[in-house]
Amino acid sequence: MAEEKIIIPLDEIEQKTAQALIAHGAANWVAVEVAKAVRQAESVGNMICGLFYLESYCTQLKTGRVKGDVDPIVSQPKSSAIEVDAQLGFAQAAFAKGFEKAISVAKENGIASLAIRHSHTCTSMGYFTEQIANAGLIAVGMTNAPACVSPPGGSKAVLGTNPISMAVPAKDGGISFKFDQSTSAIAIGKIRIAAAAGEKIPFGWAVDKNGEPTDDPVAGLEGSLVSAGGYKGYGFGLMAEIFAAAVTGSNNSVNTPPLKAAEGGPHDLGQFYFLLDPTVYSGDAFWDRLETLEEAVSSQPNARLPGSNKEVVSEVAISKVLWDTVLDLASK
């Protein structure tokens, strides 16, 4: 039987998410920042990074795996380096605290870096790089996650899905294009969804515990995911690991506990962003080159730059079971 879905306004999703977080111990301003991210994820159909996480957020607020009432500490260790210590709180709140400073420094110097240290999972990297691009800057961001990806030729997980995101501003405001993708062949959430539904997965997503390719999602979860594009994706995964863990001094993927478990240690993850004024080197030639690229892609009937021409929606279809859970969490 098909899962029943209902249409819910995004405003209500954001409101109920904030209410649920506050009811479970988050400070009002923190809940507002997290709710914005949940709304954005649901608006683009990114179910894994939206309401899917709300119940675990609330549970972990209660058990202390995430601190919902801490004030992130913003500092500037070097002229173009902005650091935010999330204090084991939400990444969305830490980013919000450091955002204006990072934008200001990047516009003054032409370039800046923003390191978020010791945070809860940030879920969608694109949510953050999009904000930077909307401020007129090129953004590249990356983070890591619990180890679930083995190296090519191996069978033991050493990296997380370790996503990388890039967003590029448009000349007259807004975003020209953006992408947000894991460096694994697929997001682990999609394998979990297939396992729950009793469905097969394509070969090339995962290997079993012996390192053999599998189409069984359960065997894949017991084994490990593989990198997108083999050695090429593995290299990008390693890059994300270095910036997100080593540069920020946060957890390596191999030391990161499961993200959604009720009990256990804090996530203690890092996120790293490069911010660049697009015209700092080439001036208006940047916009000319960007236009050339846009036209080369858009001239092809079925092609587009990623994240461009997105339809703006005000409501989305949500699983009724999931929405009932949200309402229950918000009423506690």
Phi, psi and omega per residue, in radians:
M1 nan 2.339 -3.102
A2 -1.168 2.524 3.133
E3 -1.198 2.313 3.135
E4 -1.289 2.323 3.107
K5 -2.147 2.621 3.121
I6 -2.263 2.706 -3.117
I7 -1.592 2.179 -3.108
I8 -2.208 2.286 3.070
P9 -1.101 2.495 3.112
L10 -1.080 -0.592 3.091
D11 -1.018 -0.697 -3.129
E12 -1.262 -0.643 3.079
I13 -1.047 -0.809 3.131
E14 -1.104 -0.765 -3.111
Q15 -1.124 -0.841 -3.103
K16 -1.189 -0.596 3.084
T17 -1.090 -0.818 3.123
A18 -1.081 -0.745 3.124
Q19 -1.051 -0.749 -3.129
A20 -1.106 -0.760 -3.122
L21 -1.154 -0.752 3.111
I22 -1.093 -0.720 -3.136
A23 -1.098 -0.397 -3.111
H24 -1.845 0.176 2.961
G25 2.043 0.009 3.122
A26 -1.390 2.519 3.017
A27 -1.131 2.640 -3.067
N28 -0.952 -0.838 -3.069
W29 -1.174 -0.579 3.095
V30 -1.164 -0.805 3.134
A31 -1.046 -0.684 3.124
V32 -1.086 -0.746 -3.123
E33 -1.163 -0.736 3.131
V34 -1.178 -0.695 -3.128
A35 -1.108 -0.606 3.081
K36 -1.059 -0.740 -3.129
A37 -1.172 -0.691 3.103
V38 -1.101 -0.770 3.111
R39 -1.012 -0.829 -3.113
Q40 -1.067 -0.756 3.139
A41 -1.059 -0.804 -3.134
E42 -1.160 -0.556 -3.098
S43 -1.167 -0.437 -3.133
V44 -1.912 0.229 3.081
G45 1.325 0.327 3.125
N46 -1.527 1.349 -3.020
M47 -1.100 -0.578 -3.081
I48 -1.138 -0.537 -3.082
C49 -1.791 0.117 -3.104
G50 -1.826 -2.193 -3.094
L51 -1.101 -0.319 3.088
F52 -0.937 -0.538 -3.087
Y53 -1.621 -0.205 -2.962
L54 -1.057 -0.773 -3.113
E55 -1.082 -0.713 3.132
S56 -1.220 -0.633 3.041
Y57 -0.959 -0.856 -3.077
C58 -1.140 -0.779 3.123
T59 -1.067 -0.761 -3.086
Q60 -1.292 -0.422 2.971
L61 -1.103 -0.701 -3.133
K62 -1.245 -0.668 -3.100
T63 -1.510 -0.178 3.095
G64 1.570 0.133 3.098
R65 -1.173 -0.453 3.030
V66 -2.262 2.413 3.130
K67 -1.613 2.048 -3.065
G68 -1.663 -0.053 -3.060
D69 -2.213 0.345 -3.134
V70 -1.575 2.722 3.058
D71 -1.808 1.975 3.103
P72 -1.015 2.563 -3.103
I73 -1.810 2.082 -3.122
V74 -1.738 2.311 3.098
S75 -2.475 2.981 -3.112
Q76 -2.357 1.456 -3.060
P77 -1.164 -0.471 3.066
K78 -2.410 2.942 -2.999
S79 -1.032 -0.601 -3.118
S80 -1.984 0.287 -3.099
A81 -2.043 2.095 3.088
I82 -1.927 2.327 -3.119
E83 -2.139 2.392 3.027
V84 -2.235 2.059 3.022
D85 -1.534 1.935 -3.084
A86 -1.271 -0.191 3.112
Q87 1.025 0.588 3.140
L88 1.164 0.427 3.055
G89 -1.743 -2.891 -3.078
F90 -1.254 2.411 3.124
A91 -1.119 -0.620 -3.110
Q92 -1.092 -0.689 3.127
A93 -1.224 -0.702 3.126
A94 -1.114 -0.754 3.111
F95 -1.068 -0.769 -3.135
A96 -1.052 -0.662 3.138
K97 -1.150 -0.644 -3.079
G98 -1.657 -0.145 -2.976
F99 -1.039 -0.966 -3.051
E100 -1.080 -0.701 3.122
K101 -1.104 -0.783 -3.132
A102 -1.111 -0.719 3.116
I103 -1.101 -0.792 -3.129
S104 -1.069 -0.784 -3.128
V105 -1.149 -0.719 3.141
A106 -1.130 -0.686 -3.131
K107 -1.267 -0.543 3.113
E108 -1.295 -0.741 -3.036
N109 -1.760 -0.168 -3.083
G110 1.601 -0.409 -3.107
I111 -2.703 2.639 3.065
A112 -2.727 2.815 2.984
S113 -2.145 2.601 3.123
L114 -2.253 2.074 3.122
A115 -1.947 2.121 3.018
I116 -1.729 2.155 -3.062
R117 -2.002 2.545 2.953
H118 0.985 0.999 -3.099
S119 -2.080 2.926 2.919
H120 -1.245 2.901 3.117
T121 -0.956 2.508 3.139
C122 -1.636 -0.077 -3.059
T123 1.001 -1.649 -3.013
S124 -1.654 2.025 3.092
M125 -1.164 -0.601 -3.098
G126 -1.075 -0.481 3.108
Y127 -1.037 -0.617 -3.082
F128 -1.492 -0.780 -3.140
T129 -1.141 -0.531 3.085
E130 -1.096 -0.684 3.124
Q131 -1.116 -0.696 3.131
I132 -1.145 -0.749 3.132
A133 -1.149 -0.628 3.094
N134 -1.131 -0.364 3.064
A135 -1.540 0.081 3.039
G136 1.659 0.219 -3.084
L137 -2.085 2.606 2.977
I138 -1.271 2.405 -3.126
A139 -2.240 2.360 2.958
V140 -2.221 2.224 -3.116
G141 -2.336 2.705 3.126
M142 -2.706 2.714 3.088
T143 -2.621 3.047 3.054
N144 -2.174 -3.093 -3.005
A145 -2.768 3.012 3.125
P146 -0.935 2.475 -3.081
A147 -1.041 2.188 3.093
C148 -2.604 0.001 -3.092
V149 -2.047 2.165 3.110
S150 -1.586 2.708 3.100
P151 -1.231 2.713 3.078
P152 -0.931 2.253 -3.112
G153 1.516 -0.114 -3.131
G154 -1.836 -3.138 3.131
S155 -2.381 -0.048 -3.121
K156 -1.917 2.259 -3.080
A157 -1.179 2.338 3.092
V158 -2.226 -0.398 -3.138
L159 -2.082 2.758 2.963
G160 -1.493 -2.983 3.044
T161 -1.176 -0.322 2.954
N162 0.677 1.189 -3.073
P163 -1.239 2.668 3.060
I164 -2.217 2.413 3.133
S165 -2.318 2.568 3.048
M166 -2.403 2.412 3.064
A167 -2.345 2.395 -3.076
V168 -2.106 2.245 -3.122
P169 -1.255 2.743 3.003
A170 -1.636 2.712 -3.042
K171 -1.039 -0.712 -3.053
D172 -1.749 0.355 3.125
G173 1.835 2.718 -3.096
G174 1.465 -2.739 -3.011
I175 -2.125 2.305 3.056
S176 -1.328 -0.908 3.043
F177 -2.810 2.882 3.110
K178 -2.732 2.709 2.970
F179 -2.472 2.691 -3.124
D180 -2.554 1.924 -3.033
Q181 -2.539 2.554 3.058
S182 -1.291 2.707 3.053
T183 -1.558 -0.052 2.963
S184 -1.463 2.896 -3.110
A185 -1.072 -0.481 -3.119
I186 -2.749 2.702 3.052
A187 -1.187 2.414 -3.074
I188 -1.095 -0.475 3.121
G189 -1.043 -0.570 -3.140
K190 -1.239 -0.543 3.072
I191 -1.262 -0.677 3.089
R192 -1.114 -0.680 3.106
I193 -1.119 -0.737 3.112
A194 -1.112 -0.699 3.121
A195 -1.105 -0.756 -3.133
A196 -1.139 -0.558 -3.115
A197 -1.552 -0.074 -3.122
G198 1.226 0.516 -3.099
E199 -1.811 2.743 3.061
K200 -1.378 2.796 3.014
I201 -2.031 2.728 3.112
P202 -1.171 2.530 2.966
F203 -1.058 2.511 -3.106
G204 1.806 -0.098 3.076
W205 -1.589 -0.654 -2.981
A206 -2.667 2.868 2.997
V207 -2.163 2.729 3.102
D208 -1.402 -3.057 -3.042
K209 -1.166 -0.233 3.075
N210 -1.677 0.054 -3.140
G211 1.469 0.203 -3.130
E212 -1.627 2.409 3.109
P213 -0.987 2.487 -3.103
T214 -2.473 2.651 2.997
D215 -1.914 0.175 3.115
D216 -1.678 1.990 -3.082
P217 -1.108 -0.567 3.112
V218 -1.149 -0.773 3.100
A219 -1.128 -0.609 3.101
G220 -1.157 -0.682 3.109
L221 -1.228 -0.556 3.068
E222 -1.320 -0.421 3.088
G223 -1.688 -1.956 3.138
S224 -2.817 2.786 3.009
L225 -1.373 2.924 3.051
V226 -2.038 2.796 -3.135
S227 -1.278 2.590 3.045
A228 -1.150 2.215 3.093
G229 1.234 0.393 3.079
G230 1.124 -2.193 -3.078
Y231 -1.079 -0.543 -3.105
K232 -1.170 -0.834 3.092
G233 -1.173 -0.586 3.098
Y234 -1.055 -0.710 3.111
G235 -1.089 -0.758 3.112
F236 -1.179 -0.611 3.072
G237 -1.102 -0.702 3.087
L238 -1.141 -0.680 3.104
M239 -1.068 -0.814 3.120
A240 -1.081 -0.665 3.135
E241 -1.088 -0.768 -3.126
I242 -1.110 -0.843 -3.106
F243 -1.217 -0.733 -3.050
A244 -1.352 -0.615 -3.072
A245 -1.767 -1.003 -3.040
A246 -1.222 -0.816 -3.105
V247 -1.164 -0.664 -3.116
T248 -1.529 -0.208 -3.103
G249 1.260 0.436 3.117
S250 -1.741 -2.996 -3.044
N251 -1.180 2.436 2.861
N252 -1.205 2.754 3.092
S253 -0.971 -0.717 -3.087
V254 -1.192 -0.259 3.132
N255 -1.872 0.032 -3.085
T256 -1.529 2.187 -3.136
P257 -1.271 2.875 3.115
P258 -0.939 2.410 -2.994
L259 -1.270 -0.625 -3.000
K260 -1.758 -0.020 3.138
A261 -1.096 2.491 -3.119
A262 -1.183 -0.732 -3.085
E263 -1.878 2.884 3.078
G264 2.138 -3.123 -3.126
G265 -1.275 2.895 3.115
P266 -1.156 2.760 3.126
H267 -1.072 -0.803 3.115
D268 0.936 0.901 -3.115
L269 -1.754 2.885 3.092
G270 -2.170 2.731 2.996
Q271 -2.326 2.537 -3.102
F272 -2.311 2.384 -3.093
Y273 -2.284 2.407 2.902
F274 -1.780 2.353 3.088
L275 -2.118 2.259 -3.066
L276 -2.387 2.281 2.966
D277 -1.188 2.073 -3.021
P278 -1.148 -0.357 -3.082
T279 -1.802 0.126 -3.020
V280 -1.118 -0.521 -3.121
Y281 -1.793 -0.797 -3.000
S282 -1.882 -0.013 -3.117
G283 1.094 -2.444 -3.098
D284 -1.223 -0.192 3.055
A285 -1.054 -0.469 3.089
F286 -1.006 -0.842 -3.085
W287 -1.154 -0.596 3.084
D288 -1.110 -0.779 -3.135
R289 -1.176 -0.668 3.112
L290 -1.116 -0.734 3.123
E291 -1.103 -0.702 3.092
T292 -1.033 -0.766 3.124
L293 -1.120 -0.809 -3.130
E294 -1.040 -0.754 -3.124
E295 -1.205 -0.644 3.135
A296 -1.102 -0.593 3.132
V297 -1.443 -0.873 -3.038
S298 -1.195 -0.319 3.106
S299 -1.227 -0.240 3.107
Q300 -1.653 2.137 -2.928
P301 -0.898 -0.686 -3.045
N302 -1.878 0.335 -3.100
A303 -2.037 2.636 3.057
R304 -2.743 2.747 3.013
L305 -1.261 2.510 -3.077
P306 -1.072 2.385 3.095
G307 1.374 0.021 3.133
S308 -1.612 2.751 3.092
N309 0.979 0.627 3.106
K310 -1.320 2.371 3.100
E311 -1.305 2.309 3.088
V312 -1.495 2.185 -3.113
V313 -2.070 2.773 3.111
S314 -2.017 -0.159 3.123
E315 -2.624 2.737 -3.100
V316 -2.468 2.828 3.080
A317 -1.523 2.238 -3.105
I318 -2.179 2.507 3.020
S319 -0.991 2.281 -3.138
K320 -1.078 -0.670 3.115
V321 -1.074 -0.770 3.121
L322 -1.129 -0.765 -3.120
W323 -1.135 -0.645 3.065
D324 -1.069 -0.657 3.083
T325 -1.126 -0.754 3.123
V326 -1.037 -0.824 -3.139
L327 -1.083 -0.668 3.106
D328 -1.134 -0.758 3.120
L329 -1.100 -0.657 -3.117
A330 -1.276 -0.321 -3.080
S331 -1.687 -0.022 -3.092
K332 -1.110 nan nan
